[in-house]
Amino acid sequence: MRLVIVSSLARAARCICQNRKRIAGMAYQDFRKKYLGSYAGLVWAFAQPLCTVFVYWFVFSVGLKTGQVNGVDFFVWMICGLTPWFFINESLGASTVVVREYSFLVKNMSVDFIFLPLVKVASATITHIFFVLLTCFVAKYNGIDMSISMIQVVYYTLCTQLLCIGLSWVTSSVNVFVNDVEHAVGVILQFLFWMTPVVWPVQSLPSAYQWVVKLNPFYYIVSGYRDAILFGQWFWARPVETAYFWGVTLCVLAIGATVFSKLRPHFADVL
């Protein structure tokens, strides 16, 4: 079994390396088709997320009158958590249906299309870059000093990409056979959003229960963006959480690559 997992991971890595130019081209075309083909263009990439930010700001800042979190204005703190979550939500939502979307390519059995979920993750990364820049601007406008620790956003973006790729290998392959997976992913993401301290601080929980929230690997990502942009804290200052996150992510990648490789020969029969 261990050899099968290692073989699947090695095959996936080799396929991604061989198709890196194809992935970049397909990601650009996906982004272009999704946004640049409409009249409003790139505006639509920001419209829904910005509306979501406004709603949460109104509810928590105006309605509940939430002041500061760890010495930072709540709005700035919140948007630093929402930025990676938008990336996670778009990556997993889009990549879950990618095999069905590219069924014409899947039926060409000469192509090892395990790289397909990466197309959606790479496409979502383009939008994510704009949101990171917007978040940095908002932080700077609200008096947050920009430090060298912000370069860690690149590291946490990579963390998000790898975790989403591993999860999407599972969801996209199973979705070929069970259409309900697409809807289940949406429900699970909504559940995880509220289970992850995106719009609420983990300190609001009793200390005895905070470890449960920290078992969620998305917690590491969301809190990491805040550490990088707002608090100037480096990821190696959290060695236990960092080791745990990479342990979980590597397991997810291994399981995802194995599941995708096992189910791949049967895709063409179903599509």
C-alpha positions as CSV (number, residue, x, y, z in Angstrom):
1,M,0.0,0.0,0.0
2,R,2.8,2.4,0.9
3,L,4.4,1.7,-2.5
4,V,1.1,2.5,-4.3
5,I,0.9,5.8,-2.5
6,V,4.5,6.8,-3.2
7,S,4.1,5.7,-6.8
8,S,0.9,7.8,-7.2
9,L,2.5,10.9,-5.7
10,A,5.6,10.5,-7.9
11,R,3.4,10.1,-11.0
12,A,1.4,13.1,-10.1
13,A,4.5,15.3,-9.5
14,R,6.0,14.1,-12.8
15,C,2.8,14.8,-14.7
16,I,2.5,18.3,-13.2
17,C,6.1,19.1,-14.1
18,Q,5.7,17.9,-17.7
19,N,2.4,19.9,-18.1
20,R,3.4,23.1,-16.3
21,K,3.1,25.2,-19.4
22,R,-0.3,23.6,-20.3
23,I,-1.5,24.2,-16.8
24,A,-0.5,27.9,-17.0
25,G,-2.2,28.3,-20.4
26,M,-5.4,26.6,-19.4
27,A,-5.6,28.6,-16.1
28,Y,-5.3,31.8,-18.0
29,Q,-7.9,30.7,-20.5
30,D,-10.2,29.7,-17.6
31,F,-9.8,33.0,-15.9
32,R,-10.3,34.9,-19.2
33,K,-13.5,32.9,-20.0
34,K,-14.9,33.4,-16.5
35,Y,-14.3,37.1,-16.2
36,L,-12.7,38.9,-19.2
37,G,-15.4,37.8,-21.6
38,S,-18.2,39.8,-19.9
39,Y,-18.9,43.6,-20.1
40,A,-18.0,44.2,-16.5
41,G,-14.9,42.0,-16.8
42,L,-12.8,41.7,-13.7
43,V,-15.4,43.5,-11.6
44,W,-17.3,40.3,-11.3
45,A,-14.3,38.6,-9.7
46,F,-14.6,41.1,-6.8
47,A,-18.3,41.9,-6.7
48,Q,-19.5,38.9,-4.7
49,P,-16.5,38.8,-2.3
50,L,-16.8,42.5,-1.6
51,C,-20.5,42.2,-1.0
52,T,-19.7,39.4,1.5
53,V,-17.1,41.6,3.2
54,F,-19.6,44.5,3.4
55,V,-22.3,42.2,5.0
56,Y,-20.0,40.8,7.6
57,W,-18.6,44.3,8.4
58,F,-22.1,45.6,8.8
59,V,-23.2,42.7,11.0
60,F,-20.2,42.5,13.3
61,S,-18.9,46.1,13.3
62,V,-22.2,48.1,13.1
63,G,-24.7,45.6,14.4
64,L,-22.7,43.8,17.1
65,K,-20.3,46.7,17.6
66,T,-17.2,44.5,17.6
67,G,-14.2,46.8,18.3
68,Q,-10.7,45.5,18.1
69,V,-9.2,42.0,18.0
70,N,-5.7,41.6,19.4
71,G,-5.2,45.4,19.2
72,V,-6.3,45.6,15.5
73,D,-9.5,47.1,14.1
74,F,-12.0,44.3,13.5
75,F,-12.6,45.1,9.9
76,V,-8.9,44.9,9.0
77,W,-8.6,41.7,11.1
78,M,-11.6,40.2,9.4
79,I,-10.6,41.0,5.8
80,C,-7.2,39.3,6.4
81,G,-9.1,36.1,7.3
82,L,-11.6,36.4,4.4
83,T,-8.9,36.8,1.8
84,P,-7.5,33.2,2.1
85,W,-11.0,31.8,2.6
86,F,-12.2,33.3,-0.7
87,F,-9.3,31.5,-2.3
88,I,-10.1,28.2,-0.6
89,N,-13.8,28.4,-1.4
90,E,-13.2,29.2,-5.1
91,S,-10.4,26.6,-5.5
92,L,-12.3,23.7,-4.1
93,G,-15.7,24.7,-5.5
94,A,-14.4,25.0,-9.1
95,S,-11.9,22.1,-9.0
96,T,-14.6,19.6,-7.8
97,V,-16.4,19.8,-11.2
98,V,-13.2,20.1,-13.3
99,V,-13.2,16.5,-14.6
100,R,-16.8,16.8,-15.9
101,E,-16.0,20.3,-17.3
102,Y,-13.1,18.9,-19.3
103,S,-14.7,15.6,-20.2
104,F,-13.6,16.0,-23.8
105,L,-10.0,15.9,-22.6
106,V,-10.7,13.1,-20.1
107,K,-11.9,10.8,-22.9
108,N,-8.5,11.1,-24.5
109,M,-6.9,8.4,-22.5
110,S,-3.4,9.2,-23.9
111,V,-3.3,12.3,-21.6
112,D,-2.6,11.9,-17.9
113,F,-5.1,14.6,-16.7
114,I,-4.3,14.4,-13.0
115,F,-3.2,18.0,-13.5
116,L,-6.7,19.2,-14.2
117,P,-7.6,20.4,-10.6
118,L,-4.4,22.5,-10.7
119,V,-5.9,24.5,-13.6
120,K,-8.8,25.7,-11.3
121,V,-6.4,26.3,-8.3
122,A,-4.1,28.3,-10.6
123,S,-7.0,30.3,-12.0
124,A,-8.2,31.2,-8.5
125,T,-4.7,32.3,-7.6
126,I,-4.9,35.1,-10.2
127,T,-7.9,36.6,-8.4
128,H,-6.3,35.9,-5.0
129,I,-3.3,38.0,-5.9
130,F,-5.6,41.0,-6.4
131,F,-7.3,40.4,-3.1
132,V,-3.9,40.1,-1.3
133,L,-2.9,43.5,-2.7
134,L,-6.3,45.0,-1.7
135,T,-5.9,43.6,1.8
136,C,-2.4,45.1,2.2
137,F,-3.7,48.4,1.0
138,V,-6.6,48.3,3.6
139,A,-4.1,47.3,6.3
140,K,-1.7,50.2,5.4
141,Y,-4.6,52.6,5.2
142,N,-5.6,51.7,8.7
143,G,-2.2,52.3,10.1
144,I,-0.6,48.8,10.0
145,D,3.1,49.1,9.4
146,M,4.3,47.0,6.5
147,S,7.1,44.6,7.5
148,I,9.3,42.0,5.8
149,S,7.1,39.3,7.3
150,M,4.5,40.0,4.7
151,I,6.5,38.0,2.2
152,Q,5.1,35.0,4.1
153,V,1.9,35.5,2.1
154,V,3.7,33.6,-0.7
155,Y,4.4,30.7,1.7
156,Y,0.8,30.6,3.0
157,T,-0.5,30.8,-0.6
158,L,1.5,27.7,-1.4
159,C,0.1,26.0,1.7
160,T,-3.4,26.7,0.5
161,Q,-2.7,25.6,-3.0
162,L,-1.2,22.2,-2.0
163,L,-4.0,21.5,0.5
164,C,-6.7,22.4,-2.0
165,I,-5.0,20.3,-4.7
166,G,-5.0,17.2,-2.5
167,L,-8.6,17.7,-1.5
168,S,-9.7,18.4,-5.1
169,W,-8.1,15.2,-6.4
170,V,-10.5,13.4,-4.1
171,T,-13.6,15.5,-4.7
172,S,-13.2,15.8,-8.5
173,S,-12.6,12.1,-9.0
174,V,-15.5,11.0,-6.8
175,N,-17.8,13.6,-8.3
176,V,-17.5,11.8,-11.7
177,F,-19.5,8.9,-10.2
178,V,-21.6,10.7,-7.6
179,N,-23.0,14.0,-8.6
180,D,-24.0,14.8,-5.1
181,V,-20.3,15.5,-4.2
182,E,-20.5,18.9,-5.8
183,H,-23.3,20.0,-3.6
184,A,-21.8,18.3,-0.5
185,V,-18.6,20.3,-1.0
186,G,-20.6,23.5,-0.9
187,V,-22.3,22.5,2.3
188,I,-19.1,21.3,3.9
189,L,-17.3,24.6,3.0
190,Q,-20.1,26.6,4.6
191,F,-19.7,24.5,7.7
192,L,-15.9,24.8,7.8
193,F,-16.2,28.6,7.3
194,W,-18.0,28.9,10.6
195,M,-15.7,26.3,12.3
196,T,-12.7,28.3,11.2
197,P,-11.9,31.6,13.0
198,V,-12.4,33.7,9.9
199,V,-14.9,36.2,11.3
200,W,-14.5,35.3,15.0
201,P,-11.4,35.1,17.2
202,V,-10.3,31.7,18.5
203,Q,-9.7,33.5,21.9
204,S,-13.5,33.8,22.3
205,L,-13.5,30.1,23.0
206,P,-12.5,28.6,26.4
207,S,-8.9,27.7,26.3
208,A,-9.7,24.1,27.0
209,Y,-11.5,23.9,23.6
210,Q,-9.2,25.9,21.4
211,W,-7.1,22.9,20.4
212,V,-10.2,21.4,18.7
213,V,-10.4,24.4,16.3
214,K,-6.6,24.2,15.7
215,L,-7.0,20.7,14.4
216,N,-8.6,22.2,11.3
217,P,-5.7,22.8,8.8
218,F,-7.5,25.8,7.4
219,Y,-7.0,27.5,10.8
220,Y,-3.2,27.4,10.2
221,I,-3.7,29.2,6.9
222,V,-6.1,31.9,8.0
223,S,-4.2,32.7,11.2
224,G,-1.0,32.6,9.1
225,Y,-2.2,35.4,6.8
226,R,-3.0,37.5,9.8
227,D,0.4,36.8,11.4
228,A,2.1,37.8,8.1
229,I,0.2,41.0,7.4
230,L,-0.9,42.3,10.8
231,F,1.3,40.9,13.5
232,G,4.7,40.4,11.9
233,Q,5.0,36.9,13.3
234,W,7.0,34.2,11.3
235,F,5.7,30.7,10.7
236,W,8.6,29.1,12.5
237,A,7.4,30.7,15.7
238,R,4.6,28.1,15.6
239,P,6.6,24.9,15.1
240,V,4.0,22.4,16.4
241,E,1.2,23.9,14.3
242,T,3.5,24.1,11.2
243,A,4.6,20.4,11.6
244,Y,1.0,19.3,12.1
245,F,-0.2,21.3,9.0
246,W,2.4,19.8,6.7
247,G,1.8,16.3,8.1
248,V,-1.9,16.6,7.3
249,T,-1.3,18.2,3.9
250,L,1.2,15.5,2.8
251,C,-1.3,12.8,3.9
252,V,-4.1,14.6,1.9
253,L,-1.9,14.9,-1.2
254,A,-0.9,11.2,-0.9
255,I,-4.5,10.0,-0.5
256,G,-5.8,12.4,-3.2
257,A,-3.2,11.3,-5.8
258,T,-4.0,7.6,-5.0
259,V,-7.7,8.0,-5.2
260,F,-7.5,9.9,-8.5
261,S,-5.1,7.4,-10.0
262,K,-7.3,4.5,-9.0
263,L,-10.5,6.0,-10.4
264,R,-9.0,7.6,-13.5
265,P,-9.3,4.5,-15.8
266,H,-13.1,4.4,-15.3
267,F,-13.8,8.1,-16.0
268,A,-14.4,7.7,-19.7
269,D,-17.0,4.9,-19.1
270,V,-19.1,7.3,-17.0
271,L,-18.7,10.6,-18.8
